[in-house]
Amino acid sequence: MNATPAERRTVTLRSSSGRVLLTVPVLPAALAAAASVALAPRATALAAIGALLRGMSLTLGAASVSPPAS
């Protein structure tokens, strides 16, 4: 079964030095973000401000997918 383009996308959180802290697929990241905003908006806002102050970056990219075996 081939993965759709959305299933191959990842969200990566990097520190200010460029070290990768977390890499997750887009769908679980989006669900977690929506749940955190809905259930704990103040904590979500504080976490976002803290990440900005620490110089962290969030990037969206394609996951490395190996071709199917023949």
C-alpha positions in Angstrom: 0.0 0.0 0.0 1.4 3.4 -1.0 1.3 6.2 1.5 -0.4 9.5 0.5 1.7 12.6 0.4 0.2 13.8 3.7 1.2 10.6 5.4 4.8 11.0 4.2 5.1 14.6 5.6 6.8 15.2 8.9 7.0 18.0 11.4 10.5 18.5 12.9 11.3 20.6 16.0 14.9 21.9 16.2 16.9 23.6 18.9 18.6 27.0 18.3 21.8 25.1 17.6 20.1 23.0 14.9 19.9 19.7 16.8 16.7 17.7 16.0 14.6 17.4 19.2 11.5 15.7 17.7 10.3 14.4 14.4 6.7 13.2 14.0 4.3 12.6 11.1 2.0 15.6 10.3 -1.4 14.0 11.2 -0.5 13.1 14.9 1.2 16.5 15.3 -1.9 18.3 14.0 -4.2 16.3 16.2 -2.0 17.0 19.3 -1.9 20.7 18.5 -5.7 20.9 18.0 -6.3 19.1 21.3 -3.8 21.2 23.2 -5.3 24.5 21.9 -8.8 23.3 22.7 -8.1 21.8 26.1 -5.3 24.0 27.5 -5.0 27.3 25.5 -3.0 29.1 28.2 -0.4 26.3 28.5 -0.2 26.1 24.7 0.4 29.8 24.4 3.1 29.7 27.2 4.8 26.7 25.4 4.8 28.6 22.1 6.3 31.8 23.7 8.9 29.7 25.5 9.9 28.0 22.2 10.2 31.4 20.5 12.4 32.8 23.3 14.7 29.8 23.1 15.1 30.2 19.4 13.5 26.8 18.4 12.3 26.2 14.9 9.5 24.1 13.5 9.8 22.8 9.9 7.6 20.8 7.7 9.3 18.3 5.4 9.0 15.1 3.5 9.8 11.8 5.3 12.4 9.6 3.6 10.6 6.8 2.0 12.4 3.9 0.6 11.2 2.4 -2.7 9.3 -0.9 -2.4 11.3 -4.1 -2.8 10.9 -5.8 -6.2 
